[in-house]
Amino acid sequence: MSVDASAQIHPSAVIEPGAVIGPECRIGPFCVIGPEVVLGRGVELQSHVVVQGATEIGDETVVFPFASLGQIPQDLKFKGEKTRLVIGKRNRIREYVTMNSGTEGGGGITRVGDDGLFMSSCHVAHDAQIGDRVILVNSVAIAGHCVLEDDVIVGGLSGVHQWVRIGRGAIIGALSMVTADVIPHALVAGPRAGLEGLNLVGLKRRGTSREEISALRKTMAALSEGSFRESARKLSDEGVEGDLAREVLDFILGPSDRSFLTPSK
């Protein structure tokens, strides 16, 4: 066990031999930290937090009571192979959040980026890849192998089907079930979620220019005229204006095991 001298550890916490506790960490009462855990500088586990497996938590991340991080996947194919959970810097992981380690068949790593907010009772399943500045509202369930790119927001009580990709800057409304890929900067909502348009609020908050938004609107309209992949190939060959429009086309033409959410009727 390696515990930096500046760390503050409550006497009731259990830290197993082999764990690495970085400088300025604060470990609250009744936390349990496994032997392969690595905590970066200034990580705070408030109380009753369980961190197990080969789990790395980045600097200044705060974990609230009763969260469980790095436990084995909820996947019957898992046979005890060595896999990891890597959590980035400055995340806020609220009460009862669960994040599982990866599986051999899914690449072996569940990864969470920086500056995320994971509200109470969220679940991040095995092999999910979560980008930076992602917000999962209360009781969101992200299934195995999903990819959520940077700046994605998923509304409360929503579910994302395994293998689904959600592109950068997309927003998912509350109570949505997402079963297909979501293009970047999209607005998606509904019990069986459909594409409702662009996430204009998010685009404006990030300082996107009017010209970029106009080009993105034009591309979205053109994509709606046929299948997304066929339309995207045609638009890619013809050329589009704006970096965001290009990003959407690259996302659609990228590798995927799912179809795409299309505009709601």
C-alpha positions, 0 to 999 in steps of 0.5 A: 500500500502506498499512501501519500503523507498529505492524504487524510484517511478516516480510521474506519476506512479499509484500504487493502495492501497494494492500493495507491493513494495520491497526495491530498486525497480525502477518504471518508468513513467506511470507504473500502478501497481494493488492492489494485486501486490508484487514486490521483491527487486530491481525490475525495471519497466522501463516505461508504464508497467502494472502489474495487478492481484495477480502477484508476480515478483521476485528480480532484474527482469527488465521489459521493456516498454509496457509489460503487466503482470498478466491480466486475461487469454485469455480463455472464460472458465475464470469466474473471479476466483482468480488466480495468476502469479508468476515470478521468479528472474533476468528475462529480460522481454522486450517490449510488452511481455504479461503474463497472470494469471492462470485459476481454471481448470489449477491449478490457477498459471502461473509460470515463473522461474529465469534468463529467457529472454523474447524478445519483443512481446512474450506471455506466456498464462494461466497456463503455467509453464516456467523453469529457464534460458528459452529464448523466442525469439521475438514474440514467443507464448506459449499457455495455460497449456504448460510446458517448462523445464529449459534451453529451447530456442524457436526461433522467431515467433514460436508457442507452442500448448496448453498442450505441454511439452518441455523437458530440454535443447531443442531448437526450431528453428525459425518459428516452430509450435510445436504441440507435446511433445519435448524430453529433449535436442532435436533440433526441427525445421520446419513449422510443426516442426519435431525432427531434432536430439540433441541440441548439441550446447546447450549440449556443452555450458553446459559442457556435457561430451562426454560420456554423449552425446554418450549415449544420441545419442545411446538412440535417435537412439534406440527410433527411431526404434518404437513408442517413448513410447514403445521403452522408456519402453523397454530401461527403463527395459533394462537400459541405460547409462548416466543421460541424457539418463535416463532423456529422458526416464523418460520424455517420460514415464511421464504424458502427454496429447500429442503425441511426435515429431518424427524424420523428414523424 
